[in-house]
Amino acid sequence: MSTNAGIASETLVEDTIARMTPEEKVAQLHGVWLKDLLDEDGHLSIPACERYIPNGVGHVCQFSSATSLKPDELVQAVHDLQQFLCQQTRLGIPAIFQEEAISGFSARGATTYPQQIGMSCTWNLELLLGNTQTTSRIMRMAGASHALSPMLDVLDNAKWGRIEEGFGEDPYLVSLMGLAFIQGLQGSDLRQGIAATAKHFAGYGNMNEAMDVFWDDVLMPHEVAVRFGHVAAIMTGYHAFQGVPTTASKFLLQEILREQWNFDGAVISDYGAVRQVNTVFKYTPDAITTALRCLEAGLDLELPVCQIFGEIPKAMAEGVIPTDLVDRAVRRALTFKARTGLLELAEVPVGAEPLDFNPPANQRRAYQSACESLVLLKNDGTLPLQSGIHSIAVVGPNADSCYALLGDYTYQALNEFFRRNPVDPTNPRLVTLLAGLQDRLGPDVKVSYERGCDWSPIAKEASVKDGAGDQRTWKSATAPMEPPVATDPERAVKIGAESDLIIAAMGENRYLCGEGRDREDVRLPGDQEAFVKRLIATGKPVVLVVFGGRPMVLTDLAPGCRAIVYAWYPGQAGGHAVADLLLGRFNPSGKLTMTLPRSNEQVPVSHRRGYRPDDLPIFPFGHGLSYTEFGYDQISAPATVKTSDFNISVRFELRNTGEREGVEIAQLYFVSHEREINRPAMELKGFARVKLQPGETRRITIKVSSQQLAQHNASGGLTIHPGIYSLLVGASATDIRLRTELTLTGETVSLARREHFFSRTTIE
């Protein structure tokens, strides 16, 4: 937005505030469900609007995922509601339409990309940025201007249900992925892009309250999002930090976010979190005090509906809540609308052409994303499948289930889990593994299918907590709506024994993983592990394909499986992608961004916490195999660098020593030898994603800023300490191919704040 446009918007905002009644101000500080404003036929109901939003409204929440409207119906509903707000409310202020976007636009018929944890395993920032750019365009077509994404929690506890929504366990990679996501979604002008939301601020997925860890690990992705991504909105979490609910935390929302980082966007609550300040945490005695404490802390909007902020006009009249405190929140809420172009909205157009939320270009992106998200964990040479395979047994609960493809915030999962509308596998087409194999295999290969076992007794496997969190998950059903299929385990084992190869598709679904679905036992659920052991006992080669949202314990199964593929929730093209990996139609390149634990007792585990030599994880951070081999050679780096120097250049050669083209993700780690300083066991400081032809060698240079070695103390001070480091280059956190030593000399350097978070990589 230009300077003149910004001044004009500021003037418009101030003029609007001066004209507003207390009730009109509060109307801009909360949301409404679109579904509550529609009649039985899905058309806007004027009486419902007059009842729920007579003074206007700030946001329309999950406007597409909480309905079953087709694209054209959805756009018409948005048009009609904006027309009501512009023409039939006194101030004529349009609403922000917001939706989920971690797997693409959560709308009926829209492209479904892999879940966010799967996208992180691509380590492909350009691919992610391109996906969110396409999502942004589709959302704008639908009338949206705000996404409740991405999630930037740094995660290393596989037992937590929402782990699938994040980018993994490493703050460096989470920060890079989050930045790419935000830049793609928002673009250079929020009037054309979609305002992103960094969540959950801060520490929701990582409850470690050690302050040095909090500053360095938990806050880093959010700081990058605010200072470099210029993220438009911040969402608080359902948790408390140091005894204070984050929704009412001055330390987080005022001292860090506003004062240290100069954030000037909107702070929104997670759904229902404002009320829980009082009802769950007992931090406040009543609704008015809750509203006061949240506003004082710096919260601007209560979502999804008005549960607490409705008390504000009364409290203003009684002098309990100061007018200037309310005006501050209203100013931010209206400025948010101005930045997204809504205050300039003269009329609401409706396109004449039918809308396509899943165009061919997006379908190709979904397939590419699925391919690159898959991680080949083990392979004894069984993959890719050879021409001598004439019969394949496809078994397991995820072999022919759409649930195996869908993360918890996809349209399909949200609509079924919360609204009990069964998944439609046709719009977009959801390709299961069985369907993918049937599409790809010729008539010479016989494919036999038998489910063999179910996921588990889901109500016993996944805990539904009656505490802080989205209240809808407390009331949601625990049983999938997919019609139960009678299956015969004996027949599954029999067809496995009679086939040349067994493909076992196991893992989780939305009812076992996702928001509100924690699990204490993170082995394969139910009887799945025992079932796979029976398959292994047939003596036929078993390829295990694991679908799900969390790292699961595979320790007892890995030795007996010839190959293991971790598929996560790969989205609409997942079945074709997995089939093509198995058949060798592309060369896998995905690498884990979360450690797969050896046992339940090992959780939480991460490379930054450190792996014990006598209790290594089954598969480490950064691990992922290819159908070719890569050689590392010729590392060079300065032996000594001063703490005041700017760059540390690490160079090495990477060569494809195999017989087919492949992509290697080479990783650079720093390990501090200064044990009196509490640093992580190892720190990812850079990586290179390199495509190589057979026999090709490339020279890689990773320039690490000395500021990347700075560390916070418990009170937030940031310093670069002299010391000795090992510089490790490898294919994973444990597969280290090259190493050298670096001594950082000179005085301790204090920084006001870090200006350089990321290394720069060049490939020659």
HUHU-V115952 format. One record per pair of residues at least 6 apart in sequence whose C-alpha atoms are under 8 Angstrom apart, sorted by the first residue. I is the first residue (numbers start at 1). J is the second residue. Records with the same first field share a line. If there is no record, write none. Layout:
# HUHU-V115952
I: J + J
This chain:
# HUHU-V115952
1: 189 + 339
9: 335 + 338 + 343
10: 335
13: 331 + 334 + 335 + 338
14: 331
16: 91
17: 25 + 327 + 330 + 331
20: 91
22: 312 + 313 + 316
23: 55 + 313
24: 55 + 56
25: 326 + 327 + 330
26: 309 + 310 + 312 + 313 + 330
27: 53 + 55 + 56 + 57 + 58
28: 56 + 57 + 58 + 59 + 301 + 330 + 333 + 334
29: 57 + 58 + 300 + 301 + 302 + 309 + 329 + 330 + 333
30: 57 + 58 + 59 + 301 + 302 + 303 + 304 + 305 + 306 + 309
31: 57 + 58 + 59 + 60 + 61 + 301 + 302 + 303 + 304 + 305 + 306
32: 52 + 57 + 59 + 60 + 61 + 303 + 304 + 305 + 306
33: 60 + 61 + 62 + 63 + 66 + 304 + 305
34: 60 + 61 + 62 + 63 + 66 + 67
35: 63 + 66 + 67
36: 48
37: 44 + 45 + 46 + 48 + 49 + 52
38: 44 + 45 + 48
39: 45
42: 69 + 73 + 77
43: 77
44: 77 + 80 + 81
46: 84
54: 89
55: 89 + 90
56: 85 + 89 + 91 + 92 + 93 + 94 + 95
57: 94 + 95
58: 95 + 96 + 333
59: 95 + 96 + 97 + 98
60: 95 + 96 + 97 + 98 + 304
61: 97 + 98 + 99 + 303 + 304
62: 97 + 98 + 99 + 100
63: 97 + 98 + 99
64: 74 + 99 + 106 + 107 + 108
65: 99 + 100 + 106 + 107 + 108 + 411 + 414 + 415
66: 414 + 415 + 419
67: 415
68: 108 + 415
69: 108
70: 108 + 109
71: 107 + 108 + 109 + 142 + 355 + 356 + 357
72: 354 + 355
74: 142
75: 141 + 142 + 143 + 350
76: 350
78: 142 + 143
79: 143 + 348 + 349 + 350
82: 94 + 95 + 348
83: 347 + 348
85: 92 + 93 + 94 + 95
86: 92 + 93 + 94
93: 343
94: 342 + 343 + 345
95: 337 + 342
96: 144 + 145 + 146 + 337 + 342
97: 143 + 144 + 145 + 146
98: 144 + 145 + 146 + 147 + 148
99: 105 + 106 + 144 + 146 + 147 + 148
100: 106 + 147 + 148 + 149 + 409 + 410
101: 135 + 147 + 148 + 149 + 150 + 409 + 410
102: 115 + 116 + 149 + 150 + 151 + 165 + 409 + 410
103: 112 + 113 + 114 + 115 + 116 + 407 + 409 + 410 + 571
104: 110 + 111 + 112 + 113 + 131 + 132 + 135 + 410
105: 111 + 112 + 135 + 138 + 139 + 410 + 411
106: 112 + 409 + 410 + 411 + 412
107: 411
108: 411 + 412 + 427
109: 356 + 357 + 358 + 427 + 428
110: 356 + 357 + 358 + 427 + 428
111: 357 + 358 + 359 + 362 + 363 + 366 + 428 + 572
112: 366 + 406 + 410 + 428 + 571 + 572
113: 366 + 369 + 370 + 570 + 571 + 572
114: 366 + 369 + 370 + 373 + 405 + 406 + 407 + 568 + 569 + 570 + 571 + 572 + 574
115: 164 + 165 + 406 + 407 + 549 + 568 + 569 + 570 + 571
116: 164 + 165 + 166 + 167
117: 163 + 164 + 165 + 166 + 167 + 168 + 549 + 568 + 593
118: 164 + 370 + 373 + 374 + 567 + 568 + 569 + 570
119: 128 + 167 + 369 + 370 + 372 + 373
120: 167 + 168 + 174 + 177 + 373 + 593
121: 372 + 373 + 374 + 375 + 590 + 591 + 592 + 593
122: 369 + 372 + 373 + 374 + 589 + 590 + 591
123: 590 + 591 + 665 + 689
124: 689
125: 176 + 177 + 180
126: 180
127: 369
128: 177 + 180 + 181 + 184
129: 180 + 181 + 182 + 183 + 184 + 185
130: 184
131: 184 + 365
132: 181 + 182 + 184 + 185
133: 184 + 185 + 186 + 187
134: 362
135: 185
136: 184 + 185 + 186 + 193 + 194
137: 193
138: 357
139: 145 + 194
140: 192 + 193 + 194
144: 194
145: 193 + 194 + 195 + 340
146: 194 + 195 + 196 + 197
147: 194 + 195 + 196 + 197
148: 196 + 197 + 198 + 199
149: 196 + 197 + 198 + 199
150: 166 + 178 + 181 + 182 + 196 + 197 + 198 + 199
151: 165 + 166 + 167 + 178 + 198 + 199 + 200
152: 166 + 167 + 174 + 175 + 178 + 198 + 199 + 200 + 221 + 222
153: 166 + 167 + 199 + 200 + 202 + 203 + 204 + 205 + 206 + 218 + 221
154: 166 + 167 + 168 + 169 + 170 + 171 + 174 + 203 + 205 + 206 + 217 + 218
155: 163 + 166 + 167 + 168 + 169 + 170 + 205 + 206
156: 168 + 169 + 206 + 594 + 595 + 603 + 604 + 605 + 606
157: 163 + 206 + 603 + 604 + 605
158: 522 + 550 + 551 + 552 + 603 + 604
159: 518 + 519 + 520 + 521 + 522 + 550 + 603
160: 205 + 517 + 518 + 519
161: 512 + 513 + 514 + 515 + 516 + 517 + 518 + 519 + 549 + 550
162: 205 + 513 + 514 + 515 + 516 + 517 + 518 + 549
163: 205 + 514 + 549 + 550
164: 407 + 513 + 514 + 549 + 550
165: 407 + 408 + 514
166: 174
167: 173 + 174 + 177 + 178 + 593
168: 174 + 593 + 594
169: 593 + 594 + 595 + 606
170: 217 + 593 + 608 + 684
171: 217 + 218 + 220 + 221
172: 220 + 221 + 684 + 685 + 757 + 758
173: 684
174: 221
175: 220 + 221 + 222 + 224 + 225
176: 221
178: 221 + 225
179: 224 + 225 + 228 + 229
182: 196 + 225 + 229 + 231
183: 229
185: 193 + 194 + 195 + 196
186: 193 + 194 + 195 + 196 + 231
187: 193 + 194
190: 339 + 340 + 341
191: 339 + 340 + 341 + 342
192: 340 + 341
193: 340
194: 340
195: 231 + 232 + 233 + 340
196: 231 + 232 + 233
197: 231 + 232 + 233 + 234 + 235
198: 222 + 225 + 231 + 233 + 234 + 235
199: 222 + 234 + 235 + 236 + 237
200: 234 + 235 + 236 + 237
201: 222 + 234 + 235 + 236 + 237 + 246 + 252
202: 218 + 219 + 236 + 237 + 246 + 252
203: 214 + 218 + 219 + 241
204: 237 + 238 + 239
206: 218
208: 214
209: 241 + 242
210: 714
211: 713 + 714 + 715 + 716
212: 711 + 712 + 713 + 714 + 715 + 716
215: 712 + 713 + 714 + 716
216: 711 + 712
223: 261
224: 757
225: 231
226: 261 + 263
227: 261 + 263
231: 265
232: 265 + 266 + 336
233: 265 + 266 + 267 + 268
234: 265 + 266 + 267 + 268
235: 267 + 268 + 269 + 270
236: 246 + 247 + 267 + 268 + 269 + 270
237: 246 + 247 + 269 + 270 + 273
238: 245 + 246 + 247 + 270 + 273 + 276 + 468 + 469
239: 245 + 246 + 468
240: 246
241: 249
244: 283
245: 277 + 281 + 283
246: 252 + 253
247: 269 + 273 + 274 + 277 + 294 + 297 + 299
248: 277 + 293 + 294 + 295 + 296 + 297 + 298 + 299
249: 294 + 297
250: 296 + 297 + 298
251: 297
253: 297 + 298 + 299
254: 297 + 298
257: 263
258: 264
264: 332
265: 332 + 336
266: 299 + 300 + 301 + 332 + 333 + 336
267: 298 + 299 + 300 + 301
268: 299 + 300 + 301 + 302 + 303
269: 299 + 301 + 302 + 303
270: 302 + 303 + 304
271: 302 + 303 + 304 + 470
272: 302 + 303 + 304 + 305 + 307 + 469 + 470 + 471
273: 303 + 468 + 469 + 470
274: 290 + 291 + 294 + 302 + 307 + 308
275: 287 + 290 + 307 + 308
276: 282 + 468
277: 283 + 284 + 290
278: 284 + 285 + 286 + 287 + 290
280: 467 + 468
284: 290
287: 308 + 309 + 311
288: 308 + 309 + 311 + 312 + 315
290: 308
291: 308 + 309 + 311 + 312
292: 321
295: 325 + 326 + 329
296: 325
298: 329
299: 329
300: 329 + 330 + 332 + 333
301: 329 + 333
302: 308 + 309
312: 321
315: 321
316: 322 + 323
337: 343
338: 344
358: 428
363: 573
366: 571 + 572 + 573
367: 572 + 573 + 574 + 576 + 577
368: 577
369: 570
370: 570 + 571 + 573 + 574 + 577
371: 574 + 577 + 578 + 581 + 586 + 588
372: 588 + 589 + 590
373: 567 + 568 + 570 + 589 + 590 + 591
374: 565 + 566 + 567 + 568 + 570 + 578 + 588 + 589 + 590
375: 565 + 566 + 567 + 588 + 589 + 590 + 591 + 592 + 624 + 625
376: 563 + 564 + 565 + 566 + 588 + 589 + 590 + 624 + 625 + 626
377: 563 + 564 + 565 + 566 + 619 + 623 + 624 + 625
378: 558 + 562 + 563 + 564 + 565 + 625
379: 562 + 563 + 564 + 625
380: 562 + 563
381: 562
382: 541 + 562 + 563
383: 563 + 582 + 583 + 584 + 627
384: 581 + 582 + 583 + 584 + 627
385: 582 + 583 + 584
386: 583
389: 445 + 500 + 501
390: 444 + 445 + 446 + 499 + 500
391: 445 + 446 + 447 + 448 + 499 + 500 + 501
392: 445 + 446 + 447 + 448 + 496 + 499 + 500 + 501 + 502 + 503
393: 447 + 448 + 449 + 450 + 492 + 495 + 496 + 499 + 500 + 501 + 502 + 503
394: 434 + 447 + 448 + 449 + 450 + 451 + 502 + 503 + 504 + 505
395: 449 + 450 + 451 + 452 + 492 + 502 + 503 + 504 + 505
396: 450 + 451 + 452 + 453 + 454 + 504 + 505 + 506 + 528
397: 451 + 452 + 453 + 454 + 455 + 505 + 506 + 507
398: 404 + 433 + 505 + 506 + 507 + 508 + 547
399: 432 + 433 + 434 + 451 + 504 + 505 + 506
400: 432 + 433 + 434 + 435
401: 432
402: 423 + 425 + 430 + 431 + 432
403: 509 + 510
404: 432 + 507 + 508 + 509 + 547 + 548 + 569 + 570
405: 430 + 432 + 547 + 568 + 569 + 570 + 571 + 572 + 574
406: 412 + 413 + 509 + 510 + 569 + 570 + 571 + 572
407: 413 + 510 + 514 + 549 + 569 + 571
408: 414 + 510 + 513 + 514 + 515
412: 422 + 423 + 424
413: 423 + 510
415: 421 + 422 + 423
416: 422 + 423 + 481
417: 476 + 477 + 510 + 511
418: 472 + 473 + 476 + 477
420: 481
422: 481 + 482
423: 482
425: 431
428: 572
429: 572
430: 571 + 572 + 573 + 574
431: 572 + 573 + 574 + 575 + 576
432: 574 + 575 + 576
433: 505 + 574 + 575 + 576 + 578 + 579
434: 449 + 575
435: 575 + 576
436: 575 + 576 + 577 + 578 + 579
437: 575 + 576 + 579
438: 447
439: 576
440: 576 + 579 + 580
448: 495
449: 492
450: 487 + 488 + 489 + 491 + 492
451: 487 + 488 + 489 + 492
452: 487 + 488 + 489 + 490 + 491 + 492 + 493 + 531
453: 487 + 488 + 489 + 527 + 528 + 531
454: 526 + 527 + 528
455: 506 + 507 + 508 + 509 + 525 + 526 + 527 + 528
456: 525 + 526 + 527 + 528
457: 526
458: 478 + 479 + 511 + 512
459: 478 + 479
461: 512 + 519 + 521 + 525 + 526
462: 511 + 512 + 513 + 517 + 518 + 519 + 520
463: 516 + 517 + 518 + 519
464: 473 + 474 + 516 + 517 + 518
465: 474 + 516
466: 474
469: 516
470: 515 + 516
473: 515 + 516
474: 516
478: 511
479: 511
480: 511
489: 531
493: 534 + 535 + 538
496: 502 + 535 + 538 + 540
497: 535 + 538 + 539 + 540
499: 540
500: 540 + 541
501: 540 + 541 + 542 + 543
502: 535 + 540 + 541 + 542 + 543
503: 542 + 543 + 544 + 545
504: 532 + 542 + 543 + 544 + 545
505: 544 + 545 + 546 + 547
506: 524 + 528 + 544 + 545 + 546 + 547
507: 524 + 525 + 528 + 546 + 547 + 548
508: 524 + 525 + 547 + 548 + 549
509: 547 + 548 + 549
511: 517
512: 518 + 519
513: 519 + 548 + 549 + 550
514: 549
520: 600
521: 600
522: 551 + 552 + 553 + 600
523: 529 + 552 + 553 + 554 + 599 + 600
524: 552 + 553 + 554
529: 557
532: 557
533: 557 + 560
535: 542
536: 542 + 560 + 561
541: 561 + 562
542: 560 + 561 + 562 + 563
543: 561 + 562 + 563 + 564 + 565
544: 561 + 563 + 564 + 565
545: 564 + 565 + 566 + 567
546: 564 + 565 + 566 + 567 + 568
547: 566 + 567 + 568 + 569
548: 567 + 568 + 569
549: 568 + 569
550: 568
551: 594 + 595 + 596 + 597
552: 596 + 597
553: 596 + 597 + 598 + 599 + 600 + 618
554: 598 + 618
555: 598 + 599 + 618
558: 564
567: 574 + 578
580: 586
581: 587 + 588
587: 626 + 627 + 628 + 661 + 662 + 663
588: 625 + 626 + 627 + 662 + 663
589: 624 + 625 + 626 + 662 + 663 + 664 + 665
590: 624 + 625
591: 621 + 622 + 623 + 624 + 625 + 665
592: 620 + 621 + 622 + 623 + 624
593: 621 + 622
594: 606 + 620 + 621 + 622
595: 605 + 606 + 607 + 617 + 619 + 620 + 621
596: 617 + 618 + 619 + 620 + 621
597: 603 + 605 + 617 + 618 + 619
598: 615 + 616 + 617 + 618 + 619
602: 617
605: 611
606: 621
607: 620 + 621 + 681 + 682 + 683 + 733
608: 680 + 681 + 682 + 683
609: 680 + 681 + 682
610: 680 + 681 + 682
611: 617
620: 732 + 733 + 734
621: 732 + 733
622: 667 + 731 + 732 + 733
623: 731 + 732 + 733 + 735
624: 731 + 732
626: 662 + 663
627: 660 + 662
628: 656 + 657 + 658 + 659 + 660 + 661 + 662
629: 656 + 657 + 658
630: 654 + 655 + 656 + 657 + 658 + 664
631: 654 + 655 + 656 + 657
632: 652 + 653 + 654 + 655 + 730 + 737 + 738
633: 652 + 653 + 654 + 737 + 738
634: 651 + 652 + 653
635: 650 + 651 + 652 + 653 + 738 + 739 + 740
636: 650 + 651 + 652 + 740
637: 648 + 649 + 650 + 651 + 740 + 742
638: 648 + 649 + 650 + 742
639: 741 + 742 + 743
640: 742 + 743 + 744 + 745
641: 648 + 742 + 743 + 744 + 745
642: 722 + 744 + 745 + 746
643: 706 + 720 + 721 + 722 + 744 + 745 + 746 + 747 + 748 + 749
644: 706 + 746 + 749
645: 706
646: 705 + 706 + 707
647: 703 + 704 + 705 + 706
648: 703 + 704 + 705 + 706
649: 701 + 702 + 703 + 704
650: 701 + 702 + 703 + 704
651: 699 + 700 + 701 + 702
652: 699 + 700 + 701
653: 697 + 698 + 699 + 700
654: 697 + 698 + 699 + 700
655: 692 + 695 + 696 + 697 + 698
656: 662 + 692 + 693 + 694 + 695 + 696 + 697
657: 694 + 695 + 696
658: 694 + 695
659: 694 + 695
660: 693 + 694
661: 691 + 692 + 693 + 694
662: 691 + 692 + 693 + 694
663: 689 + 690 + 691 + 692
664: 688 + 689 + 690 + 691 + 692 + 731
665: 687 + 688 + 689 + 690 + 731
666: 687 + 688 + 689 + 690 + 729 + 730 + 731 + 732
667: 684 + 686 + 687 + 688 + 729 + 730 + 731 + 732 + 733
668: 684 + 685 + 686 + 687 + 727 + 728 + 729 + 730
669: 682 + 683 + 684 + 685 + 686 + 727 + 728 + 729 + 733
670: 682 + 683 + 684 + 685 + 725 + 726 + 727 + 728
671: 680 + 681 + 682 + 683 + 725 + 726 + 727 + 728
672: 679 + 681 + 682 + 723 + 724 + 725 + 726
673: 723 + 724 + 725 + 726
674: 723 + 724
679: 711
685: 704 + 708 + 758 + 759
686: 702 + 704 + 758 + 759 + 760 + 761
687: 702 + 761
688: 700 + 702 + 761 + 763
690: 763
692: 698
698: 763 + 764
699: 763 + 764
700: 761 + 762 + 763 + 764
701: 761 + 762 + 763
702: 759 + 760 + 761 + 762
703: 759 + 760 + 761
704: 758 + 759 + 760
705: 756 + 757 + 758 + 759
706: 720
707: 720 + 754 + 755 + 756 + 757
708: 754 + 756 + 757 + 758 + 759
709: 720 + 721
710: 718 + 719 + 720 + 721 + 754
711: 718 + 719 + 720
712: 718 + 719
717: 750 + 751 + 752
718: 750 + 751 + 752 + 753 + 754
719: 748 + 749 + 750 + 751
720: 748 + 749 + 750 + 751
721: 744 + 747 + 748 + 749
722: 743 + 744 + 745 + 746 + 747 + 748
723: 743 + 744 + 745
724: 741 + 742 + 743 + 744
725: 741 + 742 + 743 + 744
726: 739 + 740 + 741 + 742
727: 739 + 740 + 741 + 742
728: 736 + 737 + 738 + 739 + 740
729: 736 + 737 + 738 + 739
730: 736 + 737 + 738
731: 737
